[in-house]
Amino acid sequence: MQPTGEWLSRPGGLAERLLQLRKDARLTGIEMAAGLGWPRSKVSKLENGRQMPSEADIIAWARACGVPGETPALLDALSEAQVIHRQYRHQLRRGHAAMQKEFDALVRGARRVRNAEVTVIPGLLQTAGYARYRALEAVRVHGADPDGAEAAVAARMRRQEVLYEPDRECEFVITEAALRFLLCPVAVMAGQVDRLTGLSGLPGITLGIIPFGVVLPVAPMHGFLIVGDQAFVELHVADDITPPRETAEYEKVMDMLMAEAVTGDDARGLLADAAEWLRSL
């Protein structure tokens, strides 16, 4: 059993709590399924930890058992399971272009994409050269298959097609530090800054840059990406996805960071400064 299933079905875990709530309500599995309009197999899978419930499933379950007050505690347990699930999948797929397939579908299906980064350039804005060094970083740090680096870069480049699609809003905020950290050779970084300059003028794209010296109301502790009603947080050891009800917190942080950023010509001025600095190296 994968770690998620083990967590769900552990003693006192979410699956056992769902089972106990049904029994306390004196409902059989068949009655529970009929009342919720579910197949009987779904009730069984949820109670045995073989299926990850959704937030809607949890809310409906608590209501059917007559204990809506249990919903917050159950949703907290679900949040932990979702994090574990994402970490497990990240470990399985790290370093392979296949890990981006589901993510591609999410991005392409979202009308609005928001991305905040502290020290790196957002993936949707990266040049192939810059993306290649990020893929090679995964090889060095995580032992990913080096043969998969080019496929991962190609997948990331294809994803950038969404930047040119109509009726889509893409909002990015980075710190000026992301323009100065040399996470790739100078020539590659210069090309990356040039690309940011060009993209900053496209319709549907907002690029905000937080200059050095700005007093911030919130610490940009790590990067995150908001796609639809989910926020993705990529760390060194895991790639976590938050439950929809927590996404509002990331939306709030994004708003606070963007409020301190410069956009348009002011942002292009910072890019020009970074380009000049790179030429001096």
C-alpha positions, 0 to 999 in steps of 0.5 A: 500500500502506498503511504497515502493509503497507509495514513488513511487506514491507520488506527484512528485515521480518516478512514476509521473515523468515517467508518465509525461515524457511519456506524454511530449513525446506524447506517449500513454501507448500502444505506449510506451509498443510497443516501448519497447517490454513490456506488456501494464500492465508493463507501467501502473504498473510503472506509478502507483507505483505498480511495482519497475522499474529496472535500465534497465527499467529507462534507456530504459524509458528515451531513449524512451521518447527522454530525456536520460539526465533525466536518472541520476536523475531518477536513483537517485530516484530509488536508494532511492526507493530500499533502502526503499524497502529493509528496509520494507522487512527487517522489515517484515521478521526480525527474521525469517529464511524465510528472508534468502531464497532469500539471499541464492539464490543470494549467491549460484548463485554468482561466487564471494562473498566478505565480509568485517566486522568490529566487527563481524565474517562474516556469511558464516564463523560463527560456529553454536554457534556464529550464535546462539548468533547473532540470539538471538541478533535479539531477544533482539534488535528487538523483533524477535520471539525466536522460529525462532532463531534455524531455522535461524541458520540452514539456515545460516549453510546450506548456508555455503555449498557454501564455498566448491563448486568449481569455487567460490571465497570467499574473507573476510576481518575482523579487529583484533577487530572482534577476540577480541570482546566477542559477545558470551561466551569465549568457543564459541568464541574459537571455532569460532577462531579455525574454522577460522583457518581451513577455512583460508587454504581452496582453494577458500577462502581468509581470510584477517585480519587487525591487530591493529596498521595499518594505514588505507586509509579508515575507516571501518565504517560498514560491507558489503557483495558484491554478484555479482553486488549488495552490502548488508549493514546490520545495526541495523535498516535496511538491505539495498541493493545498486543498481548495479551502487553503488556497485563499491564504495564498491568494491573499499573500499573492495580492500583498506581494503584488501590491509592493511590486512594480509593473509595466515600464517600471518593471522593464526598467528593473529588467534593463538594470539587470541586463546591464549588470549581467553585461558587466560580469 
